[in-house]
């Protein structure tokens, strides 16, 4: 799988508090994203690890840029750099879940 240049992708798990926090942050900004649940899907987790070289969730991409996890997302947002990054992509897509 490749990451679409005009999208936000988040690999997550339903049992992950950091995933829930990341979703709240993205939704608070009115951003649409695709959520890929890896909890009972080893192939999806493997895909996530191949793309981002990390095994923990959430793992977030904005376009082709790998943000990392929730702490990384929150730090990027606090620095003001997240808003600049999301301006470069189409955020009008709907929220979807795989």
Residue pairs with C-beta under 8 A, 6 or more apart in sequence:
1 47
1 51
3 9
3 51
3 61
3 63
3 64
4 63
5 63
5 64
5 89
6 63
6 89
6 90
6 93
7 33
7 34
7 61
7 63
7 89
7 90
7 93
8 26
8 31
8 32
8 33
8 34
8 60
8 61
8 62
8 63
8 86
8 89
8 91
9 33
9 34
9 36
9 60
9 61
10 19
10 22
10 23
10 26
10 33
10 34
10 35
10 36
10 58
10 59
10 60
10 61
11 35
11 36
11 38
11 44
11 45
11 48
11 52
11 57
11 58
11 59
11 60
12 19
12 22
12 23
12 35
12 36
12 37
12 38
12 57
12 58
13 19
13 37
13 38
13 39
13 57
14 37
14 39
15 39
16 57
16 58
18 57
18 58
18 69
18 70
18 71
19 57
19 58
19 70
21 70
21 74
22 58
22 60
22 69
22 70
22 73
23 33
23 35
25 70
25 73
25 74
25 77
26 33
27 95
29 83
29 86
30 91
31 86
31 91
32 91
32 92
32 93
32 94
32 95
33 93
33 95
34 93
34 95
34 96
34 97
34 98
35 95
35 96
35 97
35 98
36 44
36 48
36 97
36 98
37 44
37 97
37 98
38 44
38 45
38 48
38 57
44 98
45 55
48 54
48 55
48 57
48 59
49 55
51 59
51 61
51 66
52 59
52 61
52 66
52 68
54 68
54 69
56 69
57 69
58 69
58 70
58 73
59 66
59 68
59 69
60 66
60 67
60 68
60 69
60 70
60 72
60 73
61 67
62 82
62 85
62 86
62 89
63 85
63 88
63 89
65 85
67 73
67 76
73 82
76 82
76 85
77 83
